[in-house]
Amino acid sequence: MKIILTGSLGHIGKPLTEMLVQKGHAVTVISSKPEKQQDIEVLGATAAIGSLDEVGFLADTFAGADAVFGMIPPNYAAPDQLQYYTSVGNSYAQAIVQSGVKRFIHLSSYGADLDKGTGIILGSNRVESILNAIPGLNITHMRPSYFHYNLYSFLDMIKHTGVMAANYGGNDIIILVSPMDIAAAIADELETPVNGMKVRYVVSEELTGTEIAGVLGEAIGKPDLKWEIISDEQMLNNLLSNGMPETLAGKMVEMFASIHSGALSEDYFRNKPAEMGKVKLKDFAREFAIEFEKN
């Protein structure tokens, strides 16, 4: 198969590229950075250097592909996250129509079924709607949950205060996922014919905040580590004091609050995947411990 991947060689893109090349597919990886070309080619893929804003570039790259994987690269510098997601989503939609590609895998997010109250995840909801409106497109929306590496944001806090604290955690169920498991699910989906629209949740494990703190604490030599819940206002003040722009901080607090309320995961629990991913928190905890020792 001729497969086009966006996302360069990031947490998902690199293992996904390796998996697909190993299976014998002709893989082209889109990156905005010319310096990534050699790294992409070393993996056995073709590099396409350009911007996701350039519809002509995307359409030319998509042309003749059997399947395309599209994600919205994080851009926390964008002053309006919803506008940013909408802009990239529209670029994809125009390129899909112009190129005539019929199979598209979209990296969305759990919570994308909701059209309010989810902070920055509202962008994924908007992009799903944009792509669903394309006539004749066979599309899968991949909805991964809470990425393991998001837990790195607690490193400094644990180091300086000895606890984890956020406006979610404690006894809240947090649905974790590894980028490796996401890559494996996308690789599987790219090879699977779909007629119309499909949603696929990708999850590695379900744990409470308290259980997560226990696993991470054990790995870093702090077996009594606790994950405390603080108010939305305290969470907002913490993010602002760390230099996060006010608009983005407000969206992050709203997203985390939807984890605490359970709203973000309601549709997931109604449509759980038959199998969980293979990479568990105990596996990630070894990497977490290495980073903890560095800081």
The 8 nearest C-alpha neighbors of each residue, nearest first, counted from 0:
[[1, 24, 65, 2, 25, 64, 66, 23],
 [0, 2, 25, 64, 65, 26, 24, 66],
 [1, 3, 26, 66, 67, 64, 65, 0],
 [4, 2, 67, 27, 26, 28, 68, 66],
 [5, 3, 28, 68, 67, 29, 27, 69],
 [6, 4, 29, 69, 7, 28, 68, 70],
 [5, 7, 12, 9, 70, 8, 72, 30],
 [6, 8, 30, 29, 5, 12, 9, 28],
 [9, 7, 13, 12, 6, 10, 11, 39],
 [8, 10, 12, 11, 13, 7, 6, 14],
 [9, 11, 178, 12, 13, 8, 14, 179],
 [12, 10, 178, 9, 182, 13, 14, 15],
 [13, 11, 8, 9, 15, 6, 7, 14],
 [12, 14, 8, 16, 15, 9, 11, 17],
 [15, 13, 17, 16, 12, 11, 18, 182],
 [16, 14, 182, 12, 18, 13, 17, 11],
 [17, 15, 13, 19, 14, 18, 12, 20],
 [16, 18, 14, 20, 15, 19, 21, 13],
 [19, 17, 15, 21, 16, 20, 14, 22],
 [18, 20, 22, 16, 21, 17, 24, 15],
 [21, 19, 23, 22, 17, 24, 18, 16],
 [20, 22, 18, 19, 23, 17, 24, 16],
 [23, 21, 19, 20, 24, 18, 17, 25],
 [22, 24, 20, 21, 19, 25, 0, 26],
 [23, 25, 0, 20, 19, 22, 26, 1],
 [26, 24, 1, 0, 2, 23, 20, 27],
 [27, 25, 2, 44, 24, 3, 1, 45],
 [26, 28, 45, 3, 44, 46, 4, 2],
 [29, 27, 4, 46, 5, 47, 7, 3],
 [28, 30, 47, 5, 7, 48, 4, 46],
 [31, 29, 7, 48, 32, 49, 47, 28],
 [30, 32, 49, 50, 48, 33, 29, 7],
 [31, 33, 34, 30, 35, 48, 49, 36],
 [34, 32, 35, 36, 48, 31, 30, 49],
 [33, 35, 32, 36, 37, 38, 31, 30],
 [36, 34, 38, 33, 32, 37, 39, 30],
 [37, 35, 39, 46, 38, 34, 33, 40],
 [36, 38, 40, 39, 35, 41, 34, 46],
 [39, 37, 41, 35, 40, 36, 42, 34],
 [40, 38, 36, 37, 42, 41, 44, 46],
 [39, 41, 44, 37, 43, 42, 38, 45],
 [40, 42, 38, 43, 39, 37, 44, 36],
 [43, 41, 40, 39, 44, 17, 38, 16],
 [44, 42, 40, 41, 20, 45, 39, 26],
 [43, 45, 40, 26, 27, 42, 39, 46],
 [46, 44, 27, 40, 28, 26, 39, 47],
 [45, 47, 28, 36, 27, 39, 29, 48],
 [48, 46, 29, 28, 30, 49, 27, 45],
 [49, 47, 30, 31, 29, 33, 46, 32],
 [48, 50, 31, 30, 47, 56, 51, 29],
 [51, 49, 52, 31, 53, 48, 30, 56],
 [50, 52, 53, 87, 90, 57, 49, 54],
 [51, 53, 50, 54, 90, 87, 86, 57],
 [54, 52, 56, 51, 50, 55, 57, 90],
 [53, 55, 57, 56, 94, 90, 58, 52],
 [56, 54, 58, 57, 53, 59, 94, 97],
 [57, 55, 59, 53, 54, 58, 60, 49],
 [56, 58, 60, 54, 55, 59, 94, 61],
 [57, 59, 94, 98, 61, 55, 60, 56],
 [60, 58, 56, 62, 57, 61, 55, 98],
 [59, 61, 57, 58, 62, 56, 47, 3],
 [60, 62, 58, 59, 64, 98, 57, 63],
 [63, 61, 98, 59, 60, 64, 58, 100],
 [62, 64, 61, 65, 100, 98, 1, 99],
 [65, 63, 1, 66, 62, 61, 2, 100],
 [64, 66, 1, 0, 2, 63, 102, 100],
 [67, 65, 102, 2, 64, 103, 189, 3],
 [66, 68, 3, 103, 2, 4, 104, 69],
 [69, 67, 104, 4, 103, 105, 5, 3],
 [70, 68, 105, 5, 104, 106, 67, 4],
 [69, 71, 106, 105, 72, 5, 6, 68],
 [70, 72, 73, 84, 87, 69, 106, 6],
 [71, 73, 70, 74, 6, 5, 84, 87],
 [74, 72, 75, 71, 76, 70, 77, 84],
 [75, 73, 76, 77, 72, 80, 83, 71],
 [74, 76, 77, 73, 80, 247, 78, 79],
 [75, 77, 74, 78, 80, 79, 244, 73],
 [76, 78, 75, 79, 74, 80, 83, 82],
 [79, 77, 76, 80, 246, 75, 247, 83],
 [80, 78, 82, 77, 81, 83, 246, 247],
 [79, 81, 83, 82, 77, 84, 78, 119],
 [82, 80, 122, 84, 83, 79, 85, 121],
 [81, 83, 85, 79, 80, 84, 86, 122],
 [82, 84, 80, 86, 81, 85, 79, 87],
 [85, 83, 122, 81, 87, 86, 82, 88],
 [86, 84, 88, 82, 83, 87, 89, 81],
 [85, 87, 83, 89, 88, 84, 82, 90],
 [88, 86, 90, 84, 89, 85, 91, 83],
 [89, 87, 85, 126, 91, 90, 86, 84],
 [88, 90, 92, 86, 91, 87, 85, 93],
 [91, 89, 87, 93, 88, 92, 54, 52],
 [90, 92, 94, 88, 89, 93, 95, 87],
 [91, 93, 89, 95, 90, 94, 130, 88],
 [92, 94, 96, 90, 95, 91, 97, 89],
 [95, 93, 58, 97, 91, 96, 54, 92],
 [96, 94, 92, 98, 93, 100, 97, 99],
 [95, 97, 93, 99, 94, 98, 92, 100],
 [98, 96, 94, 95, 99, 58, 93, 100],
 [99, 97, 62, 58, 95, 100, 96, 94],
 [98, 100, 96, 97, 95, 101, 62, 63],
 [99, 101, 98, 95, 102, 64, 62, 61],
 [100, 102, 136, 137, 99, 103, 135, 66],
 [103, 101, 66, 137, 138, 100, 136, 67],
 [104, 102, 67, 138, 66, 68, 105, 137],
 [103, 105, 68, 139, 138, 140, 67, 69],
 [106, 104, 140, 69, 107, 70, 141, 68],
 [107, 105, 70, 141, 140, 69, 142, 104],
 [106, 108, 142, 123, 141, 140, 105, 111],
 [109, 107, 142, 143, 111, 110, 144, 123],
 [108, 110, 142, 144, 111, 143, 264, 263],
 [109, 111, 263, 112, 113, 108, 264, 120],
 [112, 110, 124, 113, 109, 123, 108, 120],
 [111, 113, 110, 124, 114, 266, 109, 263],
 [114, 112, 111, 115, 110, 124, 117, 121],
 [113, 115, 121, 124, 112, 116, 111, 117],
 [116, 114, 113, 117, 121, 118, 120, 124],
 [115, 117, 118, 253, 257, 254, 114, 113],
 [118, 116, 254, 120, 115, 121, 253, 257],
 [119, 117, 250, 254, 253, 120, 251, 121],
 [118, 120, 121, 250, 122, 117, 80, 251],
 [121, 119, 122, 123, 117, 118, 111, 110],
 [120, 122, 124, 119, 123, 117, 118, 114],
 [121, 123, 81, 125, 120, 84, 124, 119],
 [124, 122, 126, 107, 120, 125, 121, 111],
 [123, 125, 111, 121, 127, 122, 126, 112],
 [124, 126, 122, 128, 123, 127, 121, 129],
 [127, 125, 129, 123, 88, 128, 124, 85],
 [126, 128, 124, 130, 125, 129, 131, 123],
 [129, 127, 131, 125, 126, 130, 124, 132],
 [130, 128, 126, 127, 132, 131, 125, 88],
 [129, 131, 127, 132, 128, 133, 92, 126],
 [132, 130, 128, 133, 129, 127, 196, 138],
 [131, 133, 130, 129, 134, 128, 136, 127],
 [132, 134, 131, 130, 136, 135, 92, 129],
 [135, 133, 136, 132, 131, 96, 137, 130],
 [134, 136, 133, 137, 101, 195, 194, 132],
 [137, 135, 101, 134, 138, 133, 102, 195],
 [138, 136, 195, 102, 194, 101, 193, 196],
 [137, 139, 103, 196, 104, 102, 136, 195],
 [138, 140, 197, 104, 198, 196, 141, 105],
 [139, 141, 198, 105, 107, 106, 104, 142],
 [142, 140, 199, 106, 107, 200, 105, 139],
 [143, 141, 108, 200, 109, 107, 199, 201],
 [144, 142, 201, 108, 200, 109, 202, 141],
 [143, 145, 109, 174, 176, 175, 202, 146],
 [146, 144, 175, 176, 174, 147, 143, 173],
 [147, 145, 176, 148, 149, 175, 177, 144],
 [148, 146, 149, 177, 150, 176, 175, 145],
 [147, 149, 150, 146, 151, 177, 152, 283],
 [150, 148, 151, 147, 146, 152, 145, 153],
 [149, 151, 148, 152, 153, 147, 154, 146],
 [150, 152, 153, 149, 154, 148, 287, 147],
 [151, 153, 150, 154, 149, 155, 156, 148],
 [152, 154, 156, 151, 155, 150, 157, 163],
 [155, 153, 157, 151, 156, 152, 158, 291],
 [156, 154, 158, 157, 153, 159, 152, 294],
 [157, 155, 153, 159, 158, 154, 160, 163],
 [158, 156, 161, 162, 154, 160, 155, 159],
 [157, 159, 155, 156, 161, 160, 154, 291],
 [158, 160, 156, 157, 161, 155, 162, 154],
 [161, 159, 157, 162, 156, 158, 163, 155],
 [160, 162, 157, 158, 159, 156, 224, 163],
 [163, 161, 157, 225, 160, 224, 226, 164],
 [162, 164, 226, 157, 227, 225, 153, 156],
 [163, 165, 227, 226, 228, 229, 162, 166],
 [166, 164, 167, 228, 229, 234, 168, 227],
 [165, 167, 229, 228, 230, 231, 234, 256],
 [168, 166, 259, 165, 228, 255, 256, 258],
 [169, 167, 208, 171, 228, 226, 170, 227],
 [170, 168, 208, 209, 226, 171, 227, 228],
 [169, 171, 207, 208, 209, 168, 172, 210],
 [172, 170, 168, 207, 169, 259, 208, 173],
 [173, 171, 207, 206, 170, 174, 205, 208],
 [174, 172, 206, 207, 205, 175, 171, 208],
 [173, 175, 205, 144, 145, 204, 172, 206],
 [176, 174, 145, 204, 203, 144, 146, 202],
 [175, 177, 203, 202, 146, 145, 144, 147],
 [176, 178, 179, 180, 147, 146, 278, 203],
 [179, 177, 181, 11, 180, 10, 182, 176],
 [180, 178, 182, 177, 181, 183, 11, 14],
 [179, 181, 183, 177, 276, 178, 182, 184],
 [182, 180, 178, 184, 179, 183, 185, 201],
 [181, 183, 15, 179, 185, 180, 11, 184],
 [184, 182, 180, 186, 181, 185, 187, 179],
 [183, 185, 187, 181, 186, 182, 188, 180],
 [184, 186, 188, 182, 187, 183, 189, 181],
 [187, 185, 183, 189, 184, 188, 182, 15],
 [186, 188, 184, 185, 190, 189, 183, 191],
 [187, 189, 191, 185, 190, 186, 184, 104],
 [190, 188, 186, 187, 191, 185, 66, 104],
 [191, 189, 188, 187, 192, 186, 0, 66],
 [190, 192, 188, 189, 193, 187, 186, 185],
 [193, 191, 190, 194, 189, 188, 102, 137],
 [194, 192, 137, 195, 191, 138, 196, 197],
 [193, 195, 137, 196, 192, 138, 197, 136],
 [194, 196, 137, 193, 138, 136, 197, 135],
 [197, 195, 138, 137, 139, 194, 198, 131],
 [196, 198, 139, 138, 140, 199, 195, 193],
 [199, 197, 140, 139, 141, 200, 196, 142],
 [200, 198, 141, 142, 140, 201, 197, 139],
 [199, 201, 142, 143, 141, 272, 202, 198],
 [202, 200, 143, 142, 181, 199, 144, 141],
 [203, 201, 176, 275, 276, 204, 175, 144],
 [202, 204, 276, 176, 275, 175, 279, 278],
 [203, 205, 175, 202, 174, 279, 206, 275],
 [204, 206, 174, 173, 175, 172, 207, 203],
 [207, 205, 173, 172, 210, 211, 204, 174],
 [208, 206, 172, 210, 170, 171, 209, 173],
 [207, 209, 168, 169, 211, 210, 170, 171],
 [208, 210, 169, 212, 207, 211, 226, 170],
 [209, 211, 213, 207, 212, 208, 206, 214],
 [212, 210, 208, 214, 213, 209, 215, 207],
 [213, 211, 209, 215, 210, 214, 225, 224],
 [212, 214, 210, 216, 211, 215, 217, 224],
 [213, 215, 211, 217, 216, 212, 210, 218],
 [216, 214, 218, 212, 217, 284, 213, 211],
 [217, 215, 221, 222, 213, 224, 219, 218],
 [216, 218, 222, 214, 220, 215, 219, 221],
 [217, 219, 215, 216, 220, 288, 284, 285],
 [220, 218, 288, 216, 217, 221, 215, 291],
 [219, 221, 217, 218, 222, 216, 215, 288],
 [220, 222, 216, 223, 224, 219, 217, 218],
 [223, 221, 217, 216, 224, 220, 213, 219],
 [222, 224, 221, 225, 216, 213, 217, 212],
 [225, 223, 216, 222, 221, 212, 162, 213],
 [224, 226, 162, 212, 163, 227, 223, 209],
 [227, 225, 163, 169, 164, 209, 212, 168],
 [226, 228, 164, 169, 163, 225, 168, 229],
 [229, 227, 166, 165, 167, 164, 168, 169],
 [228, 230, 166, 165, 233, 164, 227, 234],
 [231, 229, 233, 232, 166, 234, 228, 165],
 [230, 232, 234, 233, 166, 235, 252, 229],
 [231, 233, 235, 230, 234, 236, 229, 252],
 [234, 232, 236, 230, 235, 231, 237, 229],
 [235, 233, 231, 237, 232, 236, 166, 165],
 [234, 236, 232, 238, 237, 233, 231, 239],
 [235, 237, 239, 233, 234, 238, 240, 232],
 [238, 236, 234, 240, 235, 239, 233, 241],
 [239, 237, 241, 235, 240, 236, 243, 248],
 [238, 240, 243, 236, 242, 241, 237, 235],
 [239, 241, 237, 242, 238, 236, 243, 235],
 [242, 240, 238, 239, 243, 237, 236, 244],
 [243, 241, 239, 240, 244, 238, 245, 237],
 [242, 244, 239, 238, 241, 248, 245, 247],
 [245, 243, 247, 246, 248, 242, 239, 238],
 [244, 246, 248, 247, 249, 243, 239, 235],
 [247, 245, 249, 248, 244, 250, 78, 79],
 [246, 248, 250, 249, 244, 245, 251, 243],
 [249, 247, 245, 251, 250, 246, 243, 244],
 [248, 250, 252, 246, 247, 251, 245, 253],
 [251, 249, 118, 253, 247, 248, 252, 119],
 [250, 252, 254, 248, 253, 249, 118, 255],
 [253, 251, 255, 249, 254, 250, 256, 248],
 [254, 252, 118, 256, 250, 251, 255, 117],
 [253, 255, 117, 118, 251, 257, 256, 252],
 [254, 256, 258, 252, 257, 253, 167, 251],
 [257, 255, 259, 253, 258, 254, 252, 260],
 [256, 258, 260, 254, 262, 263, 255, 259],
 [257, 259, 255, 261, 256, 263, 260, 167],
 [258, 260, 167, 256, 257, 261, 171, 255],
 [261, 259, 257, 262, 258, 256, 263, 171],
 [260, 262, 258, 259, 263, 264, 257, 265],
 [263, 261, 257, 265, 260, 264, 258, 110],
 [264, 262, 110, 257, 258, 261, 265, 109],
 [263, 265, 267, 262, 266, 261, 110, 268],
 [266, 264, 268, 262, 267, 263, 261, 269],
 [267, 265, 269, 268, 264, 270, 112, 110],
 [268, 266, 270, 264, 269, 265, 271, 200],
 [267, 269, 271, 265, 266, 270, 264, 272],
 [268, 270, 266, 267, 271, 265, 264, 272],
 [271, 269, 267, 268, 266, 272, 200, 199],
 [270, 272, 268, 267, 269, 273, 200, 266],
 [273, 271, 274, 200, 270, 275, 201, 199],
 [272, 274, 271, 275, 270, 200, 201, 276],
 [275, 273, 272, 276, 202, 271, 203, 201],
 [274, 276, 203, 202, 204, 277, 272, 273],
 [277, 275, 203, 180, 202, 278, 274, 204],
 [276, 278, 279, 203, 275, 180, 177, 179],
 [279, 277, 276, 177, 203, 282, 180, 280],
 [278, 280, 282, 281, 203, 277, 204, 283],
 [279, 281, 283, 282, 284, 278, 147, 214],
 [280, 282, 284, 279, 283, 214, 285, 215],
 [281, 283, 280, 279, 284, 285, 278, 286],
 [282, 284, 280, 286, 285, 281, 287, 279],
 [285, 283, 287, 281, 286, 282, 215, 280],
 [284, 286, 288, 283, 287, 282, 218, 289],
 [287, 285, 289, 283, 284, 288, 290, 282],
 [286, 288, 284, 290, 285, 289, 291, 283],
 [287, 289, 291, 219, 285, 286, 290, 218],
 [288, 290, 286, 292, 291, 287, 293, 285],
 [291, 289, 293, 287, 292, 288, 286, 294],
 [292, 290, 288, 289, 293, 294, 287, 154],
 [291, 293, 289, 290, 294, 288, 219, 287],
 [294, 292, 290, 291, 289, 288, 287, 154],
 [293, 291, 292, 290, 155, 154, 158, 289]]
